[in-house]
Amino acid sequence: MRAVLQRVTQASCVVEGKITGQIETGFLVLLGFEDADTIEDLDWLAKKIIGMRIFSDENDLMNKALTDVNGSILLISQFTLFASTKKGNRPGFTKAARPDIAIPLYEKMVEKLSSLLGKKIETGIFGADMKVSLVNDGPTTILIDTKNKE
C-alpha cells in the first residue's frame, strides 16, 4: 500500500459535477493498493496516518497529530501510485491491485480510519473520474509505503 499524505487547509473531490467529499483542516490521502497488500499492512498504515505529527504546535514545530487539531481526512483511491515507469514513456499499472482486491481494502481503510479518528471519513468514488482540489498547507506532503515499515 502506498499513501501520499498532504496536509491541507481545505480539500474536495467532485465527480460528475457533484461534491463527493470535502474537508477543511486535515489530510488529503491518496491511496494505492497492490495485490500483495494485507490487512496487517492496512492496520499499520491507518495508525501511521492518524498518528503522523505534521501539524504545527505553538512553537511552529511539526508536533501535533490530526486528533490534536480536530482534523479530518479526505481519502481518494489512486491506482496510479503503483505506476511503473522503467520502460518508455507510457506508465504500466500491472503492480496495482485489481478492483476485486482494491475495493474491499479501500472500504476497510475508510472504516479503520473512521474508527481511529472518531469521525466520518470523506471520500471520492472508487474508479471514477475524480476532480480533486486542495490547498496544501506548507506545502507538506509525505509518502508512506507499507513495504518500508522496517
DSSP file (Angstrom, degrees, kcal/mol; ACC not computed):
  #  RESIDUE AA STRUCTURE BP1 BP2  ACC     N-H-->O    O-->H-N    N-H-->O    O-->H-N    TCO  KAPPA ALPHA  PHI   PSI    X-CA   Y-CA   Z-CA
    1    1 A M              0   0    0      0, 0.0   145,-2.6     0, 0.0     2,-0.4   0.000 360.0 360.0 360.0 139.8    0.0    0.0    0.0
    2    2 A R  E     -AB  32 145A   0     30,-2.3    30,-2.9   143,-0.2     2,-0.4  -0.987 360.0-172.7-126.5 138.1    1.2    3.5   -0.8
    3    3 A A  E     -AB  31 144A   0    141,-3.0   141,-2.9    -2,-0.4     2,-0.6  -0.995  15.5-156.7-130.8 135.5   -0.2    6.7    0.6
    4    4 A V  E     -AB  30 143A   0     26,-2.6    26,-2.4    -2,-0.4     2,-0.6  -0.962  19.8-161.6-106.3 116.7    0.5   10.2   -0.3
    5    5 A L  E     -AB  29 142A   0    137,-3.4   137,-2.9    -2,-0.6     2,-0.5  -0.883   7.8-173.6-105.5 119.0   -0.4   12.3    2.7
    6    6 A Q  E     -AB  28 141A   0     22,-2.5    22,-2.4    -2,-0.6     2,-0.5  -0.958  21.0-137.2-118.3 124.3   -1.0   16.0    2.2
    7    7 A R  E     -A   27   0A   0    133,-2.3   130,-3.2    -2,-0.5   133,-0.5  -0.666  37.5-179.0 -76.2 125.8   -1.6   18.4    5.0
    8    8 A V  E     -AB  26 136A   0     18,-2.8    18,-1.9    -2,-0.5   128,-0.2  -0.881  45.0-154.4-130.1 156.8   -4.3   20.7    3.8
    9    9 A T  E    S-     0   0A   0    126,-2.1     2,-0.3     1,-0.4    16,-0.2   0.574  95.3  -2.9 -96.6 -18.1   -6.4   23.7    4.9
   10   10 A Q  E     + B   0 135A   0    125,-0.7   125,-2.5    14,-0.1    -1,-0.4  -0.925  65.9 171.8-165.9 149.6   -9.1   22.5    2.5
   11   11 A A  E     +CB  23 134A   0     12,-2.0    12,-2.8    -2,-0.3     2,-0.3  -0.978   4.7 179.3-157.0 150.9   -9.7   19.7    0.0
   12   12 A S  E     -CB  22 133A   0    121,-2.5   121,-2.5    -2,-0.3     2,-0.4  -0.987  17.4-145.2-151.9 159.5  -12.6   18.4   -2.0
   13   13 A C  E     -CB  21 132A   0      8,-2.6     7,-2.7    -2,-0.3     8,-1.2  -0.997  14.2-168.3-129.3 132.2  -13.5   15.8   -4.6
   14   14 A V  E     -CB  19 131A   0    117,-2.2   117,-2.5    -2,-0.4     2,-0.4  -0.977   4.2-174.8-123.1 132.6  -16.0   16.3   -7.3
   15   15 A V  E >  S-C   18   0A   0      3,-2.8     3,-2.0    -2,-0.4   115,-0.1  -0.995  76.8 -14.8-127.1 124.4  -17.5   13.5   -9.6
   16   16 A E  T 3  S-     0   0    0    113,-0.5    -1,-0.1    -2,-0.4     3,-0.1   0.870 130.2 -51.8  49.9  43.3  -19.8   14.5  -12.5
   17   17 A G  T 3  S+     0   0    0      1,-0.2     2,-0.4    -3,-0.0    -1,-0.3   0.436 117.3 108.6  79.9   0.5  -20.2   18.0  -11.0
   18   18 A K  E <  S-C   15   0A   0     -3,-2.0    -3,-2.8     0, 0.0     2,-0.4  -0.920  71.8-120.4-115.1 136.6  -21.2   16.8   -7.5
   19   19 A I  E     +C   14   0A   0     -2,-0.4    -5,-0.3    -5,-0.2     3,-0.1  -0.589  28.6 177.7 -71.9 123.3  -19.1   17.1   -4.4
   20   20 A T  E     -     0   0A   0     -7,-2.7   103,-0.6    -2,-0.4     2,-0.3   0.674  68.5  -1.7 -98.0 -22.1  -18.5   13.6   -3.0
   21   21 A G  E     +C   13   0A   0     -8,-1.2    -8,-2.6   101,-0.2    -1,-0.4  -0.946  61.2 173.9-165.7 144.4  -16.3   14.7   -0.1
   22   22 A Q  E     +C   12   0A   0     -2,-0.3     2,-0.3   -10,-0.2   -10,-0.2  -0.981   3.1 177.0-155.7 147.0  -14.8   17.8    1.3
   23   23 A I  E     -C   11   0A   0    -12,-2.8   -12,-2.0    -2,-0.3     3,-0.1  -0.907  18.4-149.9-139.2 166.2  -12.8   18.8    4.4
   24   24 A E  S    S+     0   0    0      1,-0.4   -16,-0.1    -2,-0.3    48,-0.1   0.216  78.6  12.1-104.4-124.6  -11.1   21.8    5.9
   25   25 A T  S    S+     0   0    0    -16,-0.2    47,-1.9    46,-0.1    -1,-0.4  -0.251 104.5  61.4 -55.8 130.8   -8.0   21.3    8.1
   26   26 A G  E    S-Ad   8  72A   0    -18,-1.9   -18,-2.8    45,-0.3     2,-0.4  -0.995  83.6 -35.9 157.9-147.6   -6.7   17.8    7.8
   27   27 A F  E     -Ad   7  73A   0     45,-2.5    47,-2.5    -2,-0.3     2,-0.6  -0.952  25.7-155.6-119.6 132.1   -5.2   15.3    5.4
   28   28 A L  E     -Ad   6  74A   0    -22,-2.4   -22,-2.5    -2,-0.4     2,-0.6  -0.946  26.9-164.1 -92.7 121.0   -5.9   14.6    1.8
   29   29 A V  E     -Ad   5  75A   0     45,-2.9    47,-3.1    -2,-0.6     2,-0.5  -0.944  13.4-163.3-115.3 117.9   -4.8   11.0    1.4
   30   30 A L  E     -Ad   4  76A   0    -26,-2.4   -26,-2.6    -2,-0.6     2,-0.4  -0.884  20.6-166.1 -94.2 126.1   -4.2    9.5   -2.0
   31   31 A L  E     -Ad   3  77A   0     45,-2.9    47,-3.1    -2,-0.5     2,-0.3  -0.959  13.1-177.6-128.4 126.1   -4.2    5.7   -1.5
   32   32 A G  E     -A    2   0A   0    -30,-2.9   -30,-2.3    -2,-0.4     2,-0.3  -0.917   8.7-156.3-121.7 149.0   -3.0    2.9   -3.8
   33   33 A F        -     0   0    0     -2,-0.3    64,-2.6   -32,-0.2     2,-0.3  -0.879   4.1-162.6-121.8 151.7   -3.1   -0.8   -3.4
   34   34 A E  B >   -F   96   0B   0     -2,-0.3     3,-2.0    62,-0.3    62,-0.2  -0.891  39.0-103.7-124.8 162.8   -1.1   -3.8   -4.9
   35   35 A D  T 3  S+     0   0    0     60,-0.7    61,-0.1    -2,-0.3    60,-0.0   0.786 116.5  59.5 -56.2 -31.5   -2.1   -7.5   -4.9
   36   36 A A  T 3  S+     0   0    0      2,-0.0    -1,-0.3    -3,-0.0    -3,-0.0   0.514  78.2 118.9 -78.8  -4.7    0.4   -8.3   -2.1
   37   37 A D    <   -     0   0    0     -3,-2.0     2,-0.2     1,-0.1    -4,-0.0  -0.319  45.1-165.4 -67.8 145.8   -1.2   -5.9    0.4
   38   38 A T     >  -     0   0    0      1,-0.1     4,-2.0    67,-0.0     5,-0.1  -0.736  37.5-104.6-124.6 170.3   -2.7   -7.4    3.6
   39   39 A I  H  > S+     0   0    0     -2,-0.2     4,-2.8     1,-0.2     5,-0.2   0.839 122.3  58.2 -63.2 -33.5   -5.0   -6.4    6.5
   40   40 A E  H  > S+     0   0    0      2,-0.2     4,-2.4     1,-0.2    -1,-0.2   0.906 105.6  48.8 -63.1 -41.3   -1.8   -6.1    8.6
   41   41 A D  H  > S+     0   0    0      2,-0.2     4,-2.7     1,-0.2    -2,-0.2   0.928 111.6  50.1 -60.4 -44.8   -0.5   -3.5    6.1
   42   42 A L  H  X S+     0   0    0     -4,-2.0     4,-2.7     1,-0.2    -2,-0.2   0.923 111.0  47.5 -61.1 -46.9   -3.8   -1.7    6.3
   43   43 A D  H  X S+     0   0    0     -4,-2.8     4,-2.1     2,-0.2    -1,-0.2   0.918 113.4  48.6 -61.8 -43.9   -3.9   -1.6   10.1
   44   44 A W  H  X S+     0   0    0     -4,-2.4     4,-2.0     1,-0.2    -2,-0.2   0.929 113.6  46.4 -61.3 -46.1   -0.3   -0.3   10.2
   45   45 A L  H  X S+     0   0    0     -4,-2.7     4,-2.8     2,-0.2    -2,-0.2   0.902 109.7  53.1 -66.2 -42.0   -0.9    2.4    7.6
   46   46 A A  H  X S+     0   0    0     -4,-2.7     4,-2.3     1,-0.2    -1,-0.2   0.924 111.5  46.0 -59.7 -44.9   -4.1    3.6    9.2
   47   47 A K  H  X S+     0   0    0     -4,-2.1     4,-2.2     1,-0.2    -1,-0.2   0.883 112.1  52.3 -65.1 -37.9   -2.4    4.0   12.6
   48   48 A K  H  X S+     0   0    0     -4,-2.0     4,-1.1    -5,-0.2    -2,-0.2   0.922 110.2  47.9 -63.8 -44.7    0.6    5.7   10.9
   49   49 A I  H >< S+     0   0    0     -4,-2.8     3,-0.7     1,-0.2    17,-0.3   0.949 114.4  45.1 -61.5 -49.9   -1.7    8.2    9.2
   50   50 A I  H 3< S+     0   0    0     -4,-2.3    16,-0.7     1,-0.2    17,-0.5   0.861 117.8  44.5 -64.0 -35.8   -3.7    9.1   12.3
   51   51 A G  H 3< S+     0   0    0     -4,-2.2    -1,-0.2    -5,-0.2     2,-0.2   0.549  79.0 124.5 -87.6  -7.5   -0.5    9.4   14.4
   52   52 A M    <<  -     0   0    0     -4,-1.1     2,-1.2    -3,-0.7    14,-0.4  -0.357  51.9-150.5 -61.5 119.5    1.5   11.4   11.9
   53   53 A R        +     0   0    0     -2,-0.2    12,-0.3     1,-0.2    -1,-0.1  -0.697  50.6 126.2 -96.2  85.9    2.6   14.6   13.7
   54   54 A I        +     0   0    0     -2,-1.2     2,-0.4    10,-0.7    -1,-0.2   0.187  40.1 100.2-127.9  16.6    2.9   17.2   11.0
   55   55 A F  E    S-G   64   0C   0      9,-2.4     9,-2.8    -3,-0.1     8,-2.1  -0.823  78.8-103.2-101.1 146.0    0.7   20.0   12.3
   56   56 A S  E     -G   62   0C   0     -2,-0.4     6,-0.2     6,-0.2     2,-0.1  -0.369  30.0-152.8 -72.1 141.1    2.4   23.0   13.9
   57   57 A D    >   -     0   0    0      4,-2.1     3,-2.0    -2,-0.1    -1,-0.1  -0.258  46.9 -76.1 -93.8-169.9    2.4   23.5   17.6
   58   58 A E  T 3  S+     0   0    0      1,-0.3    -2,-0.1     2,-0.1    -1,-0.0   0.677 134.7  52.4 -65.9 -16.8    2.6   26.8   19.5
   59   59 A N  T 3  S-     0   0    0      2,-0.2    -1,-0.3     0, 0.0     3,-0.1   0.202 119.4-110.2-100.3  13.5    6.3   27.0   18.6
   60   60 A D  S <  S+     0   0    0     -3,-2.0     2,-0.3     1,-0.2    -2,-0.1   0.786  75.7 135.4  61.2  31.2    5.6   26.4   14.9
   61   61 A L        -     0   0    0     -6,-0.1    -4,-2.1     0, 0.0     2,-1.3  -0.847  69.5-106.9-104.6 145.1    7.2   23.0   15.1
   62   62 A M  E    S+G   56   0C   0     -2,-0.3    -6,-0.2    -6,-0.2    -9,-0.1  -0.576  77.0 122.5 -70.5  97.6    5.6   19.9   13.4
   63   63 A N  E     +     0   0C   0     -8,-2.1     2,-0.4    -2,-1.3    -1,-0.2   0.417  41.1  86.9-139.6  -5.8    4.5   18.3   16.6
   64   64 A K  E     -G   55   0C   0     -9,-2.8    -9,-2.4    -3,-0.3   -10,-0.7  -0.835  58.6-144.0-111.7 143.3    0.7   17.8   16.5
   65   65 A A    >>  -     0   0    0     -2,-0.4     4,-0.9   -12,-0.3     3,-0.6  -0.400  37.5 -93.3 -92.3 173.1   -1.3   14.9   15.1
   66   66 A L  G >4>S+     0   0    0    -16,-0.7     5,-2.7   -14,-0.4     3,-0.8   0.875 125.6  52.3 -54.1 -43.6   -4.6   15.0   13.3
   67   67 A T  G >45S+     0   0    0    -17,-0.5     3,-0.8     1,-0.2    -1,-0.3   0.803 102.0  60.6 -67.3 -28.6   -6.5   14.4   16.5
   68   68 A D  G <45S+     0   0    0     -3,-0.6    -1,-0.2     1,-0.2    -2,-0.2   0.756 112.6  37.2 -69.5 -24.0   -4.7   17.3   18.2
   69   69 A V  G <<5S-     0   0    0     -4,-0.9    -1,-0.2    -3,-0.8    -2,-0.2   0.224 110.6-116.4-111.7  12.4   -6.1   19.8   15.7
   70   70 A N  T < 5 +     0   0    0     -3,-0.8    -3,-0.2    -4,-0.2    -4,-0.1   0.882  58.5 172.7  52.6  41.5   -9.5   18.2   15.3
   71   71 A G      < -     0   0    0     -5,-2.7   -45,-0.3    -6,-0.2     2,-0.2  -0.222  23.1-142.2 -79.8 168.9   -8.6   17.5   11.6
   72   72 A S  E     -d   26   0A   0    -47,-1.9   -45,-2.5   -48,-0.1     2,-0.4  -0.722   8.4-128.2-123.5 172.3  -10.5   15.5    9.0
   73   73 A I  E     -d   27   0A   0     47,-0.4    49,-2.3    -2,-0.2     2,-0.6  -0.990   8.3-165.4-128.9 134.1   -9.5   13.1    6.2
   74   74 A L  E     -de  28 122A   0    -47,-2.5   -45,-2.9    -2,-0.4     2,-0.5  -0.981  21.4-160.6-110.8 114.1  -10.4   13.1    2.5
   75   75 A L  E     -de  29 123A   0     47,-3.0    49,-1.3    -2,-0.6     2,-0.5  -0.864  10.2-177.0-105.1 122.6   -9.5    9.6    1.2
   76   76 A I  E     -d   30   0A   0    -47,-3.1   -45,-2.9    -2,-0.5     2,-0.2  -0.972  23.2-131.8-122.7 125.7   -9.0    9.2   -2.5
   77   77 A S  E     +d   31   0A   0     -2,-0.5     2,-0.2   -47,-0.2   -45,-0.2  -0.563  28.9 176.4 -73.1 137.6   -8.2    5.8   -4.2
   78   78 A Q    >   +     0   0    0    -47,-3.1     3,-1.6    -2,-0.2     4,-0.1  -0.707  18.9 179.6-149.6  92.5   -5.4    6.2   -6.7
   79   79 A F  G >  S+     0   0    0      1,-0.3     3,-2.0    -2,-0.2    -1,-0.1   0.722  76.6  78.3 -64.5 -21.0   -4.1    3.1   -8.5
   80   80 A T  G >  S+     0   0    0      1,-0.3     3,-1.6     2,-0.2    -1,-0.3   0.603  71.2  81.7 -68.4  -8.8   -1.5    5.3  -10.4
   81   81 A L  G <  S+     0   0    0     -3,-1.6    -1,-0.3     1,-0.3    -2,-0.1   0.694  91.7  52.6 -65.8 -16.5    0.6    5.3   -7.3
   82   82 A F  G <  S+     0   0    0     -3,-2.0    13,-0.5    -4,-0.1    -1,-0.3   0.015  80.3 143.4-106.0  26.8    1.8    1.9   -8.5
   83   83 A A    <   -     0   0    0     -3,-1.6     2,-0.5    12,-0.1    10,-0.2  -0.421  44.2-141.5 -65.3 137.6    2.8    3.1  -12.0
   84   84 A S  B     +H   92   0D   0      8,-3.1     8,-2.2    -2,-0.1     3,-0.1  -0.912  25.0 171.6-101.1 126.2    5.9    1.5  -13.4
   85   85 A T        +     0   0    0     -2,-0.5    -1,-0.1     6,-0.2    -2,-0.0   0.131  44.5 107.2-120.4  18.5    7.9    4.0  -15.4
   86   86 A K  S    S+     0   0    0      1,-0.1     2,-0.5     6,-0.1    -1,-0.1   0.892  77.0  47.8 -66.9 -40.7   11.1    1.9  -16.1
   87   87 A K  S    S-     0   0    0      3,-0.1     3,-0.3    -3,-0.1    -1,-0.1  -0.876 113.7 -36.5-108.8 131.8   10.4    1.3  -19.8
   88   88 A G  S    S-     0   0    0     -2,-0.5     0, 0.0     1,-0.2     0, 0.0  -0.019  83.6 -69.1  61.1-161.1    9.4    4.0  -22.3
   89   89 A N  S    S+     0   0    0      2,-0.1    -1,-0.2     1,-0.0    -3,-0.0   0.372 105.9  86.1-114.2   1.2    7.2    7.0  -21.5
   90   90 A R  S    S-     0   0    0     -3,-0.3    -3,-0.1    -5,-0.0    -1,-0.0  -0.916  78.2-131.0-104.6 115.5    3.9    5.2  -21.1
   91   91 A P        -     0   0    0      0, 0.0     2,-0.3     0, 0.0    -6,-0.2  -0.269  13.8-142.0 -66.3 149.0    3.4    4.0  -17.5
   92   92 A G  B     -H   84   0D   0     -8,-2.2    -8,-3.1     1,-0.0     3,-0.2  -0.827   9.1-164.0-107.0 151.7    2.3    0.5  -16.8
   93   93 A F    >   +     0   0    0     -2,-0.3     3,-1.0   -10,-0.2   -10,-0.1   0.033  49.1 121.0-124.6  27.0    0.0   -0.4  -14.0
   94   94 A T  T 3  S+     0   0    0      1,-0.3    -1,-0.1   -10,-0.1   -11,-0.1   0.751  74.8  57.3 -66.6 -23.1    0.4   -4.2  -13.6
   95   95 A K  T 3  S+     0   0    0    -13,-0.5   -60,-0.7    -3,-0.2    -1,-0.3   0.724  85.6  98.1 -77.7 -21.1    1.5   -3.8   -9.9
   96   96 A A  B <  S-F   34   0B   0     -3,-1.0   -62,-0.3   -14,-0.3   -17,-0.1  -0.431  85.2-106.4 -69.7 140.3   -1.7   -2.0   -9.0
   97   97 A A        -     0   0    0    -64,-2.6   -64,-0.2    -2,-0.1    -1,-0.1  -0.359  32.6-112.5 -66.1 142.8   -4.3   -4.3   -7.4
   98   98 A R    >>  -     0   0    0      1,-0.1     4,-2.9    -4,-0.1     3,-1.7  -0.351  34.4-103.4 -67.5 156.9   -7.3   -5.2   -9.5
   99   99 A P  H 3> S+     0   0    0      0, 0.0     4,-2.6     0, 0.0    -1,-0.1   0.830 119.1  63.4 -54.5 -35.4  -10.7   -3.8   -8.3
  100  100 A D  H 34 S+     0   0    0      1,-0.2    -3,-0.0     2,-0.2    -2,-0.0   0.765 116.6  30.7 -64.7 -22.3  -11.8   -7.1   -6.7
  101  101 A I  H <> S+     0   0    0     -3,-1.7     4,-1.3     2,-0.1    -1,-0.2   0.819 122.4  48.1 -95.6 -44.0   -8.8   -6.8   -4.3
  102  102 A A  H  X S+     0   0    0     -4,-2.9     4,-2.9     1,-0.2     5,-0.2   0.881 103.5  58.4 -70.2 -40.9   -8.6   -3.0   -4.0
  103  103 A I  H  X S+     0   0    0     -4,-2.6     4,-2.7    -5,-0.2     5,-0.2   0.937 107.4  45.6 -60.7 -49.1  -12.2   -2.1   -3.4
  104  104 A P  H  > S+     0   0    0      0, 0.0     4,-2.2     0, 0.0    -1,-0.2   0.892 115.0  49.3 -61.0 -36.3  -12.6   -4.2   -0.2
  105  105 A L  H  X S+     0   0    0     -4,-1.3     4,-2.3     2,-0.2    -2,-0.2   0.912 111.0  49.5 -67.2 -41.0   -9.3   -2.9    1.1
  106  106 A Y  H  X S+     0   0    0     -4,-2.9     4,-2.1     2,-0.2    -1,-0.2   0.937 112.1  47.4 -61.2 -47.3  -10.3    0.7    0.3
  107  107 A E  H  X S+     0   0    0     -4,-2.7     4,-1.9     1,-0.2    -1,-0.2   0.881 111.6  50.9 -63.0 -38.1  -13.7    0.2    2.1
  108  108 A K  H  X S+     0   0    0     -4,-2.2     4,-2.8    -5,-0.2    -1,-0.2   0.872 108.0  53.1 -66.6 -36.9  -11.9   -1.4    5.1
  109  109 A M  H  X S+     0   0    0     -4,-2.3     4,-2.8     2,-0.2     5,-0.3   0.898 106.3  52.6 -65.3 -39.6   -9.5    1.6    5.2
  110  110 A V  H  X S+     0   0    0     -4,-2.1     4,-2.1     1,-0.2    -2,-0.2   0.941 113.1  44.7 -58.8 -47.0  -12.4    4.0    5.4
  111  111 A E  H  X S+     0   0    0     -4,-1.9     4,-2.4     2,-0.2    -2,-0.2   0.924 114.4  48.2 -62.6 -45.9  -13.8    2.0    8.3
  112  112 A K  H  X S+     0   0    0     -4,-2.8     4,-2.5     2,-0.2     5,-0.2   0.926 113.1  46.3 -64.5 -46.7  -10.5    1.8   10.1
  113  113 A L  H  X S+     0   0    0     -4,-2.8     4,-2.7     1,-0.2     5,-0.3   0.903 112.5  51.4 -63.1 -40.4   -9.6    5.4    9.8
  114  114 A S  H  X>S+     0   0    0     -4,-2.1     4,-2.4    -5,-0.3     5,-0.9   0.911 111.1  48.0 -62.3 -42.7  -13.1    6.4   10.9
  115  115 A S  H  <5S+     0   0    0     -4,-2.4    -2,-0.2     2,-0.2    -1,-0.2   0.922 115.8  43.4 -63.6 -45.4  -12.8    4.2   13.9
  116  116 A L  H  <5S+     0   0    0     -4,-2.5    -2,-0.2     1,-0.2    -1,-0.2   0.870 120.7  40.5 -69.3 -36.8   -9.4    5.6   14.9
  117  117 A L  H  <5S-     0   0    0     -4,-2.7    -2,-0.2     2,-0.2    -1,-0.2   0.758 100.3-132.6 -84.7 -26.1  -10.3    9.2   14.2
  118  118 A G  T  <5S+     0   0    0     -4,-2.4     2,-0.3     1,-0.3    -3,-0.2   0.750  73.9  77.1  79.3  24.0  -13.8    9.0   15.7
  119  119 A K  S   <S-     0   0    0     -5,-0.9    -1,-0.3    -6,-0.2    -2,-0.2  -0.974  90.0 -73.3-155.8 167.8  -15.5   10.8   12.8
  120  120 A K        -     0   0    0     -2,-0.3     2,-0.5    -3,-0.1   -47,-0.4  -0.356  41.6-134.8 -65.5 140.0  -16.7   10.2    9.3
  121  121 A I        -     0   0    0    -11,-0.1     2,-0.2   -49,-0.1   -47,-0.2  -0.864  16.3-135.9 -96.3 127.8  -14.0    9.9    6.6
  122  122 A E  E     -e   74   0A   0    -49,-2.3   -47,-3.0    -2,-0.5     2,-0.3  -0.565  32.1-178.0 -80.0 148.2  -14.8   11.9    3.4
  123  123 A T  E     -e   75   0A   0   -103,-0.6   -47,-0.2   -49,-0.2  -110,-0.2  -0.883  29.0-132.0-141.4 168.8  -14.1   10.1    0.2
  124  124 A G        -     0   0    0    -49,-1.3     2,-0.5    -2,-0.3   -49,-0.1  -0.083  50.0 -85.9 -93.7-154.7  -14.1   10.1   -3.6
  125  125 A I    >   -     0   0    0     -2,-0.1     3,-2.3   -48,-0.1     5,-0.1  -0.985  44.2-112.6-123.1 120.2  -15.7    7.4   -5.6
  126  126 A F  T 3  S+     0   0    0     -2,-0.5     3,-0.1     1,-0.3   -48,-0.0  -0.229  97.6   2.8 -54.0 128.2  -13.5    4.4   -6.3
  127  127 A G  T 3  S+     0   0    0      1,-0.2    -1,-0.3   -50,-0.1     2,-0.1   0.372 101.1 126.8  79.5  -4.6  -12.7    4.1  -10.0
  128  128 A A  S <  S-     0   0    0     -3,-2.3     2,-1.1     1,-0.1    -1,-0.2  -0.368  74.7-102.1 -81.7 163.3  -14.5    7.3  -11.0
  129  129 A D        -     0   0    0     -3,-0.1  -113,-0.5    -2,-0.1     2,-0.3  -0.773  54.8-169.4 -82.2 101.2  -13.0   10.2  -12.9
  130  130 A M        -     0   0    0     -2,-1.1     2,-0.6  -115,-0.1  -115,-0.2  -0.725  25.3-150.6-102.5 144.2  -12.5   12.5   -9.9
  131  131 A K  E     -B   14   0A   0   -117,-2.5  -117,-2.2    -2,-0.3     2,-0.5  -0.949  22.7-168.7-110.0 108.9  -11.6   16.2   -9.8
  132  132 A V  E     -B   13   0A   0     -2,-0.6     2,-0.4  -119,-0.2  -119,-0.2  -0.870   5.4-174.5-106.6 127.4   -9.6   16.7   -6.6
  133  133 A S  E     +B   12   0A   0   -121,-2.5  -121,-2.5    -2,-0.5     2,-0.3  -0.913  10.0 164.6-118.4 146.4   -8.8   20.2   -5.3
  134  134 A L  E     -B   11   0A   0     -2,-0.4     2,-0.6  -123,-0.2  -123,-0.2  -0.996  38.3-139.3-155.4 157.2   -6.7   21.1   -2.4
  135  135 A V  E     -B   10   0A   0   -125,-2.5  -126,-2.1    -2,-0.3  -125,-0.7  -0.937  32.4-146.6-115.2 102.8   -4.8   23.8   -0.6
  136  136 A N  E     -B    8   0A   0     -2,-0.6     2,-0.8  -128,-0.2  -128,-0.3  -0.579  11.3-138.4 -74.5 122.2   -1.6   22.1    0.5
  137  137 A D  E    S-     0   0A   0   -130,-3.2     3,-0.3    -2,-0.4  -130,-0.2  -0.735  77.2 -10.1 -88.4 110.2   -0.6   23.7    3.8
  138  138 A G  E    S-     0   0A   0     -2,-0.8    -1,-0.1     1,-0.3     2,-0.1  -0.533 108.2 -88.1 135.1 -70.7    3.2   24.2    3.9
  139  139 A P  E    S+     0   0A   0      0, 0.0     2,-0.5     0, 0.0    -1,-0.3   0.501  76.8 171.2 -71.8 141.8    3.4   22.6    1.4
  140  140 A T  E     +     0   0A   0   -133,-0.5  -133,-2.3    -3,-0.3     2,-0.4  -0.969   2.9 163.8-126.5 115.0    3.6   19.4    3.4
  141  141 A T  E     -B    6   0A   0     -2,-0.5     2,-0.4  -135,-0.2  -135,-0.2  -0.996  12.1-171.6-135.2 126.8    3.5   16.1    1.6
  142  142 A I  E     -B    5   0A   0   -137,-2.9  -137,-3.4    -2,-0.4     2,-0.5  -0.963  12.0-149.6-122.6 134.0    4.6   12.8    3.0
  143  143 A L  E     -B    4   0A   0     -2,-0.4     2,-0.4  -139,-0.2  -139,-0.2  -0.901  15.6-173.9-102.5 128.5    4.9    9.5    1.1
  144  144 A I  E     -B    3   0A   0   -141,-2.9  -141,-3.0    -2,-0.5     2,-0.4  -0.989   4.4-175.6-124.5 129.0    4.2    6.3    3.1
  145  145 A D  E >   -B    2   0A   0     -2,-0.4     3,-2.2  -143,-0.2  -143,-0.2  -0.991  22.5-147.0-125.3 124.8    4.8    2.8    1.7
  146  146 A T  G >  S+     0   0    0   -145,-2.6     3,-0.7    -2,-0.4  -144,-0.1   0.669  98.0  67.7 -66.9 -14.3    3.9   -0.3    3.8
  147  147 A K  G 3  S+     0   0    0   -146,-0.4    -1,-0.3     1,-0.2     3,-0.2   0.560  96.2  57.5 -79.1  -6.8    6.8   -2.2    2.2
  148  148 A N  G <   +     0   0    0     -3,-2.2    -1,-0.2     1,-0.1    -2,-0.1  -0.244  66.2 121.2-115.7  43.2    9.1    0.2    4.1
  149  149 A K    <         0   0    0     -3,-0.7    -1,-0.1     1,-0.2    -2,-0.1   0.835 360.0 360.0 -72.5 -33.3    8.0   -0.5    7.6
  150  150 A E              0   0    0     -3,-0.2    -1,-0.2     0, 0.0    -2,-0.1   0.471 360.0 360.0 -81.4 360.0   11.3   -1.6    8.9
